[in-house]
């Protein structure tokens, strides 16, 4: 398929922690980096990008809500309630999903200050299992990664993460090297509208202009 109001809240996490992708080098004619979005988190940039795609009727992609069970509520006055304790009902899967040109998209967003690698501790078993299941159904599954210290953002096929996860004990690998992400992923040059034009990567390397 591929060419290459604030509340005082205590959250308790639950315990526990074929389409394929091939590699592609960063294009030689890649645009120079810009720092227009410096200070914005990756999640903020993705959310703004998704709002742009929705407003232009390009795609419908949303951040997934996590079901929360409210345990304790404090009423400082009759007209106000403050949630003081809640639990996630179930382990979350990935951060975003939606539909684009008739294709199901499912992806995770990870941001790191590490300059040399993306630690696998950023992922959990249930997320890997979810990504595998989506790939089995021919979904387009990937990770958006930002190396904040380097001001670099990449789209990395989920298959790369799954491979490293499945082989981390055998190969004693606890992270995905930056060099591998450069080689096997696709660097996304930041913009204004949208801020993270990741659908351009989907068009160019997955759908290839197909209607």
Backbone as a chain_set.jsonl record, in Angstrom:
{"seq": "XXXXXXXXXXXXXXXXXXXXXXXXXXXXXXXXXXXXXXXXXXXXXXXXXXXXXXXXXXXXXXXXXXXXXXXXXXXXXXXXXXXXXXXXXXXXXXXXXXXXXXXXXXXXXXXXXXXXXXXXXXXXXXXXXXXXXXXXXXXXXXXXXXXXXXXXXXXXXXXXXXXXXXXXXXXXXXXXXXXXXXXXXXXXXXXXXXXXXXXXXXXXXXXXXXX", "coords": {"N": [[0.822, -1.197, 0.0], [1.935, 1.174, 0.718], [4.503, 3.223, -0.603], [6.683, 3.681, 0.404], [-13.415, 24.876, 31.598], [-10.95, 24.611, 34.178], [-10.515, 21.795, 36.217], [-10.149, 20.466, 39.534], [-8.724, 17.592, 39.569], [-8.199, 14.176, 40.14], [-6.778, 11.65, 38.361], [-6.924, 8.21, 37.785], [-5.124, 5.742, 36.295], [-5.795, 2.769, 34.371], [-4.477, -0.513, 35.069], [-1.708, -2.198, 33.528], [-0.212, -2.123, 31.332], [-3.203, -7.323, 4.586], [-1.859, -4.401, 5.534], [1.074, -2.68, 4.623], [4.159, -0.866, 5.188], [6.79, 0.683, 3.476], [10.216, 1.842, 3.392], [11.426, 5.219, 3.021], [13.607, 7.73, 1.983], [14.35, 11.044, 3.183], [13.308, 13.604, 1.026], [15.557, 15.047, -1.331], [15.094, 17.604, -2.103], [13.779, 18.79, -0.028], [11.833, 21.166, 1.796], [13.17, 23.998, 3.553], [13.354, 24.109, 7.134], [10.848, 25.77, 9.119], [10.088, 28.011, 11.789], [7.668, 28.832, 12.584], [5.641, 27.777, 14.159], [6.697, 27.397, 16.618], [6.567, 26.703, 20.068], [3.98, 25.827, 20.114], [2.263, 22.874, 21.004], [2.545, 19.501, 19.749], [0.09, 18.174, 19.768], [-1.712, 20.344, 19.86], [-1.167, 21.504, 17.38], [-1.954, 19.435, 15.65], [-4.682, 19.238, 16.28], [-5.596, 21.769, 15.431], [-5.016, 21.52, 12.737], [-6.741, 19.435, 12.023], [-9.2, 20.701, 12.456], [-9.088, 22.554, 10.418], [-9.07, 20.832, 8.15], [-11.628, 19.733, 8.487], [-13.296, 22.011, 8.281], [-12.917, 22.706, 5.646], [-14.014, 20.601, 4.387], [-12.414, 18.446, 3.757], [-11.513, 16.222, 5.216], [-12.657, 14.115, 7.932], [-11.609, 14.024, 10.97], [-10.929, 13.233, 14.27], [-9.891, 13.779, 17.683], [-9.804, 11.116, 19.908], [-12.175, 10.653, 22.5], [-11.66, 9.76, 25.916], [-13.315, 7.442, 27.887], [-14.532, 8.317, 31.078], [-14.997, 7.547, 34.481], [-16.735, 9.097, 36.972], [-15.958, 9.559, 40.347], [-15.787, 11.029, 42.785], [-17.364, 14.034, 43.747], [-17.223, 17.418, 44.512], [-19.135, 19.952, 46.031], [-18.802, 23.117, 46.202], [-20.546, 25.226, 46.216], [-24.087, 25.607, 45.651], [-24.575, 26.068, 42.979], [-22.409, 25.135, 41.602], [-20.153, 22.522, 40.703], [-17.384, 20.48, 41.477], [-15.267, 18.171, 40.148], [-13.414, 15.841, 41.877], [-12.215, 13.37, 41.903], [-11.626, 10.786, 39.588], [-11.821, 7.986, 37.33], [-10.256, 6.411, 34.553], [-12.264, 4.482, 32.504], [-11.466, 2.475, 30.811], [-8.561, 1.226, 29.079], [-6.954, 3.475, 26.892], [-6.841, 3.679, 23.295], [-5.535, 4.633, 20.452], [-4.645, 8.048, 19.612], [-6.078, 9.532, 17.625], [-8.651, 9.277, 15.108], [-10.436, 8.739, 12.003], [-11.953, 9.592, 8.83], [-10.9, 9.732, 5.467], [-11.251, 10.525, 2.206], [-12.684, 8.161, 1.812], [-11.172, 6.327, 3.165], [-10.121, 4.706, 6.159], [-8.489, 6.274, 8.794], [-6.101, 6.026, 11.373], [-4.309, 7.045, 14.119], [-1.475, 7.777, 16.254], [-0.071, 10.316, 18.355], [3.091, 11.497, 19.199], [5.399, 13.234, 21.181], [8.692, 14.255, 21.778], [11.564, 15.291, 23.678], [13.928, 14.173, 23.321], [16.799, 13.857, 21.348], [17.93, 11.846, 19.861], [16.422, 9.498, 19.672], [13.206, 7.758, 19.79], [11.747, 6.753, 22.625], [10.486, 3.5, 23.395], [8.888, 3.317, 25.58], [6.947, 5.174, 25.336], [4.777, 3.968, 24.304], [2.106, 1.504, 24.695], [0.998, -1.853, 25.442], [-1.744, -2.291, 24.72], [-2.153, -0.312, 22.835], [-0.449, -1.045, 20.741], [-1.618, -3.504, 20.032], [-4.088, -2.56, 19.153], [-3.336, -1.014, 16.909], [-2.295, -3.026, 15.278], [-4.645, -4.497, 14.789], [-6.136, -2.634, 13.33], [-4.541, -2.362, 11.044], [-4.825, -4.924, 10.006], [-7.376, -4.717, 9.027], [-7.026, -3.216, 6.828], [-6.701, -0.512, 7.333], [-5.324, 2.833, 7.352], [-2.605, 3.417, 9.121], [-0.605, 5.079, 11.462], [2.1, 6.948, 13.053], [2.447, 10.187, 14.329], [5.225, 12.001, 14.914], [7.058, 14.217, 16.893], [10.158, 15.679, 17.239], [10.918, 17.767, 19.486], [13.137, 19.296, 20.314], [14.658, 19.347, 18.049], [13.021, 20.479, 16.247], [11.579, 18.963, 14.36], [9.185, 17.097, 12.562], [7.606, 14.042, 11.97], [5.925, 11.61, 9.917], [5.406, 8.376, 10.68], [5.161, 5.094, 9.585], [2.966, 2.742, 11.121], [3.748, 0.112, 11.146], [6.513, 0.067, 11.479], [6.91, 0.841, 14.128], [5.535, -1.248, 15.382], [7.135, -3.418, 14.639], [9.573, -2.835, 15.962], [8.598, -2.892, 18.581], [7.715, -5.554, 18.867], [10.122, -6.888, 18.678], [11.787, -5.956, 20.669], [12.769, -7.226, 23.0], [14.215, -9.437, 22.042], [16.085, -8.147, 20.376], [17.101, -6.335, 22.122], [16.324, -3.665, 22.043], [15.286, -0.551, 23.099], [14.236, 1.703, 22.119], [13.37, 3.677, 19.213], [15.63, 4.575, 16.853], [16.506, 7.928, 15.895], [17.615, 8.115, 13.382], [16.496, 5.934, 12.046], [13.837, 6.683, 11.969], [14.064, 8.92, 10.345], [14.849, 7.664, 7.976], [12.858, 5.713, 7.443], [10.487, 7.022, 7.747], [8.501, 9.961, 6.996], [9.289, 13.238, 6.654], [7.504, 16.04, 7.78], [6.865, 19.183, 6.637], [6.224, 22.143, 8.406], [3.303, 24.256, 8.256], [0.878, 26.889, 7.747], [-1.929, 26.764, 7.226], [-3.02, 23.801, 6.59], [-1.49, 23.459, 9.892], [0.01, 21.15, 10.371], [0.492, 19.46, 7.721], [-0.311, 16.635, 7.23], [-1.903, 15.051, 5.607], [-1.006, 15.468, 3.063], [1.176, 13.792, 2.866], [-0.121, 11.329, 3.046], [-1.586, 11.414, 0.653], [0.487, 11.521, -1.278], [2.216, 9.303, -0.84], [0.642, 7.089, -0.188], [-2.092, 6.997, -1.171], [-1.574, 8.063, -3.634], [-2.721, 9.893, -5.437], [-5.013, 8.611, -6.248], [-8.488, 8.459, -6.907]], "CA": [[0.0, 0.0, 0.0], [2.833, 2.329, 0.795], [5.83, 3.17, -1.18], [7.587, 3.938, 1.52], [-13.035, 25.346, 32.991], [-9.995, 23.648, 34.717], [-11.053, 21.162, 37.408], [-9.17, 19.813, 40.398], [-9.095, 16.23, 39.235], [-7.218, 13.106, 40.261], [-7.085, 10.595, 37.404], [-6.264, 6.945, 38.063], [-5.026, 4.974, 35.066], [-5.932, 1.324, 34.543], [-3.208, -1.22, 35.056], [-1.365, -2.871, 32.297], [0.227, -1.18, 30.344], [-2.158, -6.739, 5.361], [-1.198, -3.364, 4.795], [2.431, -2.536, 5.115], [4.833, 0.345, 4.824], [8.203, 0.531, 3.168], [10.964, 3.028, 3.782], [11.697, 6.276, 2.051], [14.5, 8.756, 2.505], [13.889, 12.417, 3.104], [13.599, 14.119, -0.305], [16.709, 15.935, -1.414], [14.612, 18.977, -2.297], [12.881, 19.123, 1.082], [11.787, 22.578, 2.141], [13.864, 24.312, 4.792], [12.478, 24.18, 8.313], [10.407, 27.068, 9.596], [9.836, 27.965, 13.222], [6.449, 29.615, 12.766], [4.772, 27.185, 15.171], [7.45, 27.115, 17.839], [5.79, 26.987, 21.27], [2.751, 25.053, 20.044], [2.497, 21.447, 21.168], [2.143, 18.695, 18.593], [-1.351, 17.937, 19.842], [-2.396, 21.574, 19.454], [-1.008, 21.653, 15.935], [-2.791, 18.438, 14.984], [-6.081, 19.615, 16.473], [-5.87, 22.886, 14.527], [-4.998, 20.98, 11.371], [-7.978, 18.681, 11.819], [-10.285, 21.677, 12.32], [-8.967, 23.091, 9.053], [-9.538, 19.803, 7.218], [-13.077, 19.611, 8.64], [-13.948, 23.222, 7.774], [-12.786, 22.689, 4.19], [-14.635, 19.353, 3.949], [-11.364, 17.597, 3.215], [-11.504, 14.988, 5.989], [-13.29, 14.17, 9.243], [-10.673, 13.345, 11.863], [-11.096, 13.783, 15.612], [-9.196, 13.171, 18.81], [-10.719, 10.2, 20.573], [-12.409, 10.894, 23.928], [-11.443, 8.608, 26.784], [-14.41, 7.332, 28.863], [-14.121, 8.551, 32.457], [-15.997, 7.288, 35.515], [-16.61, 10.066, 38.06], [-16.049, 8.903, 41.644], [-16.066, 12.003, 43.835], [-17.696, 15.386, 43.304], [-17.328, 18.38, 45.61], [-20.041, 21.049, 45.716], [-18.471, 24.289, 47.011], [-21.79, 25.974, 46.311], [-25.168, 24.877, 44.998], [-24.568, 26.281, 41.533], [-21.164, 24.66, 41.001], [-19.658, 21.21, 41.103], [-15.984, 20.253, 41.127], [-14.881, 16.753, 40.163], [-12.154, 15.702, 42.601], [-11.593, 12.077, 41.615], [-12.25, 10.04, 38.497], [-11.017, 6.896, 36.792], [-10.484, 5.999, 33.183], [-13.004, 3.227, 32.507], [-10.746, 1.468, 30.039], [-7.323, 1.714, 28.487], [-7.149, 4.17, 25.628], [-6.181, 3.044, 22.148], [-4.679, 5.655, 19.861], [-5.132, 9.409, 19.861], [-6.942, 10.099, 16.584], [-9.131, 8.453, 13.995], [-11.384, 9.42, 11.144], [-12.071, 9.118, 7.457], [-10.366, 10.626, 4.436], [-11.426, 9.989, 0.858], [-13.179, 6.8, 1.893], [-10.212, 5.475, 3.855], [-10.053, 4.86, 7.608], [-7.198, 6.693, 9.335], [-5.97, 5.837, 12.813], [-2.914, 7.374, 14.414], [-1.02, 8.217, 17.567], [0.833, 11.47, 18.318], [4.122, 11.424, 20.223], [6.346, 14.347, 21.162], [9.819, 13.963, 22.654], [12.697, 16.21, 23.686], [15.086, 13.363, 22.98], [17.3, 14.189, 20.014], [18.505, 10.697, 19.17], [15.526, 8.356, 19.518], [11.871, 7.788, 20.386], [11.665, 5.602, 23.546], [9.306, 2.647, 23.262], [8.04, 3.524, 26.757], [5.863, 6.059, 24.917], [3.675, 3.138, 23.828], [1.591, 0.48, 25.602], [0.563, -3.075, 24.756], [-3.069, -2.17, 24.112], [-2.045, 0.528, 21.646], [0.149, -1.856, 19.686], [-2.637, -4.451, 19.597], [-5.089, -1.809, 18.391], [-2.78, -0.671, 15.596], [-2.238, -4.264, 14.495], [-6.006, -4.831, 14.365], [-6.525, -1.682, 12.277], [-3.796, -2.734, 9.837], [-5.437, -6.134, 9.467], [-8.593, -4.293, 8.327], [-6.598, -2.344, 5.736], [-6.703, 0.898, 7.706], [-4.08, 3.586, 7.218], [-2.233, 3.559, 10.53], [0.711, 5.698, 11.537], [2.438, 7.76, 14.219], [3.018, 11.504, 14.082], [6.275, 12.171, 15.917], [7.79, 15.496, 16.874], [11.368, 15.878, 18.027], [10.762, 19.2, 19.768], [14.439, 19.956, 20.385], [15.178, 19.465, 16.684], [11.978, 21.104, 15.429], [11.295, 18.058, 13.254], [7.969, 16.315, 12.707], [7.591, 12.945, 11.003], [4.888, 10.604, 9.849], [6.074, 7.082, 10.669], [4.222, 3.978, 9.463], [2.785, 1.971, 12.354], [4.451, -1.167, 11.039], [7.877, 0.24, 11.997], [6.782, 0.819, 15.589], [5.144, -2.605, 15.758], [8.304, -4.278, 14.477], [10.484, -2.565, 17.073], [7.953, -3.339, 19.814], [7.698, -7.02, 18.913], [11.485, -7.421, 18.723], [12.613, -5.205, 21.609], [13.454, -8.137, 23.926], [15.19, -10.206, 21.27], [17.145, -7.264, 19.87], [17.493, -5.43, 23.198], [16.071, -2.301, 21.601], [14.311, 0.125, 23.946], [13.819, 2.938, 21.454], [13.529, 3.711, 17.757], [16.606, 5.632, 16.582], [16.13, 9.05, 15.044], [18.057, 7.811, 12.017], [15.511, 5.029, 11.455], [12.641, 7.481, 11.694], [14.4, 9.705, 9.157], [14.94, 6.793, 6.808], [11.635, 4.959, 7.194], [9.334, 7.898, 7.845], [8.366, 11.082, 6.072], [9.308, 14.494, 7.4], [6.415, 16.955, 7.426], [7.235, 20.575, 6.789], [5.106, 22.874, 9.017], [2.66, 25.311, 7.482], [-0.082, 27.704, 8.481], [-3.25, 26.172, 7.022], [-2.986, 23.413, 8.002], [-0.19, 23.561, 10.55], [0.699, 19.887, 10.118], [-0.194, 18.932, 6.528], [0.019, 15.208, 7.106], [-2.645, 14.412, 4.53], [-0.187, 15.531, 1.85], [1.973, 12.562, 2.862], [-1.054, 10.249, 2.713], [-1.868, 11.516, -0.777], [1.66, 11.282, -2.135], [2.869, 8.012, -0.677], [-0.275, 5.967, 0.024], [-3.16, 7.016, -2.16], [-0.917, 8.372, -4.921], [-3.598, 10.609, -6.345], [-6.195, 7.841, -6.617], [-9.754, 9.097, -6.526]], "C": [[0.857, 1.248, 0.0], [4.035, 2.094, -0.078], [6.792, 3.32, -0.046], [6.796, 4.635, 2.691], [-12.176, 24.337, 33.634], [-10.568, 23.051, 35.974], [-9.93, 20.516, 38.182], [-9.458, 18.323, 40.353], [-7.94, 15.272, 39.426], [-7.631, 11.981, 39.327], [-6.288, 9.353, 37.751], [-6.285, 6.088, 36.808], [-5.222, 3.491, 35.335], [-4.58, 0.657, 34.472], [-2.97, -1.876, 33.707], [-0.827, -1.948, 31.268], [-0.379, -1.598, 28.915], [-1.498, -5.687, 4.522], [0.148, -3.151, 5.407], [3.014, -1.252, 4.608], [6.262, -0.005, 4.446], [8.894, 1.854, 3.357], [11.144, 4.005, 2.644], [12.585, 7.309, 2.687], [13.858, 10.12, 2.385], [14.258, 12.963, 1.748], [14.757, 15.107, -0.283], [16.286, 17.387, -1.537], [13.65, 19.406, -1.209], [12.973, 20.595, 1.415], [12.564, 22.832, 3.419], [12.877, 24.423, 5.936], [12.067, 25.62, 8.592], [10.103, 26.908, 11.071], [8.58, 28.756, 13.56], [5.602, 29.091, 13.907], [5.502, 26.855, 16.457], [6.631, 27.546, 19.056], [4.464, 26.249, 21.278], [3.086, 23.581, 20.233], [2.053, 20.713, 19.912], [0.648, 18.468, 18.594], [-2.148, 19.166, 19.419], [-2.322, 21.766, 17.946], [-1.885, 20.666, 15.17], [-4.263, 18.812, 15.095], [-6.473, 20.769, 15.553], [-5.897, 22.427, 13.078], [-6.285, 20.229, 11.066], [-9.199, 19.59, 11.702], [-10.271, 22.295, 10.922], [-9.505, 22.081, 8.034], [-11.054, 19.658, 7.276], [-13.801, 20.802, 8.03], [-13.928, 23.283, 6.253], [-13.389, 21.432, 3.564], [-13.632, 18.449, 3.245], [-11.364, 16.231, 3.896], [-12.227, 15.204, 7.302], [-12.425, 13.339, 10.182], [-10.743, 14.015, 13.228], [-10.192, 13.083, 16.612], [-10.2, 12.32, 19.574], [-10.919, 10.583, 22.041], [-12.166, 9.613, 24.714], [-12.556, 8.541, 27.827], [-13.892, 7.466, 30.294], [-15.273, 8.268, 33.407], [-15.76, 8.23, 36.682], [-16.874, 9.373, 39.392], [-16.446, 9.875, 42.75], [-16.313, 13.379, 43.234], [-17.872, 16.267, 44.532], [-18.2, 19.535, 45.161], [-19.721, 22.241, 46.612], [-19.635, 25.249, 47.169], [-22.833, 25.272, 45.45], [-25.104, 24.98, 43.482], [-23.312, 25.75, 40.85], [-20.771, 23.311, 41.554], [-18.225, 21.057, 40.633], [-15.685, 18.76, 41.235], [-13.522, 16.636, 40.828], [-11.471, 14.359, 42.384], [-12.376, 11.359, 40.524], [-11.288, 8.973, 38.008], [-11.293, 6.729, 35.304], [-11.157, 4.63, 33.214], [-12.235, 2.109, 31.807], [-9.482, 2.077, 29.472], [-7.61, 2.366, 27.148], [-6.445, 3.417, 24.505], [-5.192, 4.034, 21.555], [-5.359, 7.012, 19.993], [-6.211, 9.883, 18.889], [-7.456, 9.03, 15.632], [-10.141, 9.247, 13.187], [-11.392, 8.836, 9.756], [-11.599, 10.182, 6.483], [-10.48, 9.937, 3.082], [-11.832, 8.513, 0.873], [-12.275, 5.833, 2.609], [-10.209, 5.77, 5.354], [-8.632, 5.189, 8.026], [-7.199, 6.527, 10.84], [-4.524, 6.122, 13.178], [-2.719, 7.887, 15.828], [-0.102, 9.412, 17.376], [1.797, 11.378, 19.493], [5.091, 12.586, 20.055], [7.449, 14.042, 22.16], [10.874, 15.048, 22.559], [13.996, 15.484, 23.365], [15.523, 13.655, 21.546], [17.733, 12.971, 19.203], [17.558, 9.528, 18.956], [14.151, 8.648, 20.105], [11.754, 6.569, 21.287], [10.371, 4.818, 23.364], [8.392, 2.732, 24.477], [6.904, 4.495, 26.478], [4.628, 5.272, 24.485], [3.285, 2.105, 24.883], [1.084, -0.705, 24.783], [-0.762, -2.896, 24.02], [-3.058, -1.282, 22.878], [-1.467, -0.244, 20.47], [-0.872, -2.85, 19.134], [-3.706, -3.772, 18.751], [-4.577, -1.462, 17.002], [-2.675, -1.894, 14.692], [-3.617, -4.62, 13.941], [-6.472, -3.912, 13.241], [-5.804, -1.99, 10.967], [-4.393, -3.984, 9.188], [-6.713, -5.832, 8.688], [-8.296, -3.288, 7.223], [-6.732, -0.856, 6.053], [-5.351, 1.525, 7.456], [-3.674, 4.007, 8.622], [-0.81, 4.079, 10.628], [0.886, 6.44, 12.847], [2.92, 9.106, 13.721], [3.965, 11.791, 15.234], [6.909, 13.539, 15.774], [8.987, 15.412, 17.804], [11.438, 17.371, 18.315], [12.091, 19.936, 19.814], [15.034, 20.182, 19.006], [14.217, 20.207, 15.76], [11.72, 20.282, 14.163], [10.037, 17.249, 13.569], [7.913, 15.277, 11.593], [6.284, 12.166, 11.055], [5.603, 9.268, 9.702], [5.027, 5.975, 10.562], [4.161, 3.151, 10.745], [3.549, 0.662, 12.316], [5.867, -1.085, 11.58], [7.862, 0.154, 13.515], [6.451, -0.59, 16.068], [6.336, -3.549, 15.675], [9.293, -4.086, 15.617], [9.907, -3.062, 18.385], [8.026, -4.86, 19.945], [9.095, -7.617, 19.082], [12.379, -6.77, 19.766], [13.359, -6.108, 22.582], [14.556, -8.894, 23.189], [16.379, -9.347, 20.841], [17.652, -6.268, 20.899], [17.378, -3.968, 22.781], [14.98, -1.684, 22.472], [13.824, 1.433, 23.338], [13.983, 2.77, 19.951], [14.487, 4.853, 17.445], [16.055, 6.718, 15.663], [16.488, 8.767, 13.591], [17.08, 6.881, 11.306], [14.236, 5.782, 11.103], [12.861, 8.381, 10.481], [14.316, 8.858, 7.899], [13.607, 6.154, 6.438], [10.37, 5.803, 7.25], [9.388, 9.017, 6.832], [8.333, 12.373, 6.876], [8.227, 15.415, 6.865], [6.876, 18.379, 7.678], [6.053, 21.37, 7.324], [4.572, 23.966, 8.11], [1.765, 26.145, 8.369], [-1.472, 27.099, 8.422], [-3.125, 24.997, 6.072], [-1.584, 23.523, 8.581], [0.657, 22.319, 10.315], [0.008, 19.218, 8.924], [0.084, 17.455, 6.273], [-0.757, 14.504, 6.008], [-1.918, 14.51, 3.192], [0.682, 14.283, 1.728], [1.096, 11.37, 2.48], [-1.343, 10.241, 1.217], [-0.691, 11.044, -1.628], [2.18, 9.861, -2.05], [1.931, 6.836, -0.473], [-1.34, 5.919, -1.07], [-2.647, 7.35, -3.551], [-1.86, 8.999, -5.926], [-4.825, 9.833, -6.773], [-7.452, 8.537, -6.141], [-10.546, 8.173, -5.636]], "O": [[0.533, 2.247, -0.643], [4.512, 0.975, -0.269], [7.829, 2.658, -0.079], [7.377, 4.939, 3.733], [-12.609, 23.185, 33.672], [-11.099, 23.817, 36.779], [-8.921, 20.081, 37.628], [-10.36, 17.849, 41.044], [-6.835, 15.512, 38.94], [-8.714, 11.416, 39.478], [-5.084, 9.443, 37.989], [-7.358, 5.746, 36.31], [-4.858, 3.001, 36.404], [-3.643, 1.196, 33.884], [-3.872, -2.073, 32.892], [-1.39, -1.127, 30.543], [-0.128, -0.922, 27.917], [-0.897, -5.765, 3.451], [0.346, -3.415, 6.593], [2.459, -0.611, 3.715], [6.867, -0.897, 5.041], [8.236, 2.888, 3.47], [11.027, 3.659, 1.468], [12.342, 7.725, 3.82], [12.942, 10.326, 1.59], [15.405, 12.816, 1.328], [14.913, 15.892, 0.651], [17.015, 18.293, -1.131], [12.806, 20.276, -1.424], [14.041, 21.201, 1.331], [12.613, 21.963, 4.289], [11.716, 24.782, 5.742], [12.822, 26.561, 8.343], [9.885, 25.795, 11.549], [8.437, 29.281, 14.664], [4.91, 29.868, 14.566], [4.986, 26.115, 17.295], [6.065, 28.639, 19.066], [3.874, 26.06, 22.342], [4.076, 23.092, 19.688], [1.28, 21.24, 19.113], [0.0, 18.557, 17.551], [-3.144, 19.048, 18.705], [-3.307, 22.147, 17.314], [-2.489, 21.022, 14.158], [-5.008, 18.714, 14.119], [-7.554, 20.755, 14.963], [-6.713, 22.898, 12.286], [-6.853, 20.369, 9.983], [-10.126, 19.296, 10.947], [-11.322, 22.527, 10.325], [-10.298, 22.434, 7.162], [-11.701, 19.48, 6.244], [-14.805, 20.631, 7.339], [-14.832, 23.853, 5.643], [-13.288, 21.225, 2.355], [-13.958, 17.776, 2.267], [-11.23, 15.202, 3.232], [-12.394, 16.341, 7.744], [-12.498, 12.11, 10.19], [-10.629, 15.237, 13.326], [-9.782, 11.94, 16.408], [-11.315, 12.761, 19.852], [-9.943, 10.815, 22.754], [-12.436, 8.515, 24.228], [-12.732, 9.494, 28.585], [-12.926, 6.803, 30.674], [-16.4, 8.702, 33.167], [-14.706, 8.179, 37.317], [-17.882, 8.685, 39.554], [-17.331, 9.584, 43.555], [-15.591, 13.832, 42.346], [-18.58, 15.908, 45.472], [-18.041, 20.047, 44.053], [-20.312, 22.37, 47.685], [-19.702, 25.999, 48.142], [-22.491, 24.437, 44.613], [-25.539, 24.067, 42.78], [-23.165, 25.901, 39.637], [-21.022, 22.997, 42.718], [-17.885, 21.458, 39.52], [-15.839, 18.166, 42.302], [-12.566, 17.272, 40.384], [-10.277, 14.22, 42.652], [-13.606, 11.325, 40.531], [-10.083, 9.051, 38.248], [-12.427, 6.886, 34.852], [-10.67, 3.716, 33.881], [-12.348, 0.94, 32.174], [-9.349, 3.299, 29.395], [-8.416, 1.866, 26.363], [-5.551, 2.609, 24.757], [-4.115, 4.242, 22.114], [-6.506, 7.107, 20.431], [-7.154, 10.563, 19.293], [-6.796, 8.022, 15.382], [-10.635, 10.287, 13.625], [-10.904, 7.73, 9.526], [-11.865, 11.371, 6.654], [-9.873, 8.89, 2.852], [-11.376, 7.723, 0.047], [-12.568, 4.639, 2.664], [-10.284, 6.926, 5.77], [-7.688, 4.485, 7.667], [-8.181, 6.85, 11.508], [-3.61, 5.518, 12.617], [-3.645, 8.355, 16.492], [0.574, 9.517, 16.353], [1.381, 11.205, 20.638], [5.543, 12.886, 18.95], [7.167, 13.612, 23.279], [11.066, 15.654, 21.505], [15.035, 16.112, 23.163], [14.693, 13.694, 20.638], [17.885, 13.062, 17.985], [17.845, 8.648, 18.145], [13.952, 9.635, 20.813], [11.668, 5.449, 20.784], [9.298, 5.398, 23.2], [7.25, 2.275, 24.425], [5.992, 4.629, 27.294], [3.552, 5.847, 24.318], [4.026, 1.858, 25.834], [0.783, -0.579, 23.596], [-0.901, -3.288, 22.862], [-3.866, -1.475, 21.97], [-1.937, -0.114, 19.34], [-0.983, -3.023, 17.921], [-4.175, -4.331, 17.759], [-5.307, -1.601, 16.02], [-2.932, -1.813, 13.491], [-3.748, -4.998, 12.777], [-7.13, -4.362, 12.303], [-6.4, -1.887, 9.895], [-4.457, -4.084, 7.963], [-7.094, -6.59, 7.797], [-9.193, -2.596, 6.741], [-6.861, -0.035, 5.145], [-4.343, 0.824, 7.359], [-4.323, 4.852, 9.237], [0.088, 3.576, 9.952], [-0.043, 6.552, 13.647], [3.72, 9.169, 12.787], [3.553, 11.819, 16.393], [7.255, 13.966, 14.673], [8.855, 15.115, 18.991], [11.946, 18.147, 17.506], [12.167, 21.091, 19.393], [15.826, 21.104, 18.812], [14.564, 20.525, 14.623], [11.653, 20.817, 13.056], [9.85, 16.779, 14.691], [8.143, 15.589, 10.425], [5.631, 12.077, 12.094], [6.318, 9.044, 8.725], [4.1, 5.926, 11.37], [5.186, 2.894, 11.375], [3.957, 0.156, 13.361], [6.381, -2.079, 12.095], [8.698, -0.521, 14.116], [7.023, -1.068, 17.048], [6.521, -4.391, 16.553], [9.797, -5.06, 16.177], [10.638, -3.597, 19.219], [8.359, -5.384, 21.008], [9.232, -8.735, 19.578], [13.59, -6.99, 19.768], [14.486, -5.788, 22.961], [15.69, -8.976, 23.662], [17.531, -9.771, 20.934], [18.524, -5.451, 20.603], [18.225, -3.143, 23.122], [13.88, -2.227, 22.574], [13.083, 2.182, 23.975], [14.646, 1.845, 19.481], [14.176, 6.004, 17.751], [15.246, 6.453, 14.774], [15.749, 9.137, 12.679], [16.857, 7.017, 10.103], [13.632, 5.541, 10.059], [11.948, 8.581, 9.68], [13.775, 9.289, 6.881], [13.264, 6.062, 5.259], [9.3, 5.348, 6.844], [10.219, 9.015, 5.924], [7.435, 12.572, 7.694], [8.053, 15.555, 5.654], [7.235, 18.736, 8.8], [4.965, 21.287, 6.754], [5.305, 24.529, 7.297], [1.878, 26.111, 9.595], [-2.125, 26.937, 9.453], [-3.125, 25.189, 4.856], [-0.608, 23.662, 7.843], [1.863, 22.411, 10.087], [-0.963, 18.485, 9.108], [0.638, 17.079, 5.24], [-0.32, 13.462, 5.519], [-2.184, 13.722, 2.284], [0.9, 13.776, 0.628], [1.504, 10.511, 1.699], [-1.343, 9.184, 0.586], [-0.857, 10.272, -2.572], [2.547, 9.272, -3.067], [2.365, 5.688, -0.572], [-1.468, 4.932, -1.794], [-3.249, 6.944, -4.545], [-1.816, 8.687, -7.116], [-5.612, 10.329, -7.578], [-7.461, 9.143, -5.069], [-11.644, 8.522, -5.205]]}, "num_chains": 1, "name": "protein.A"}
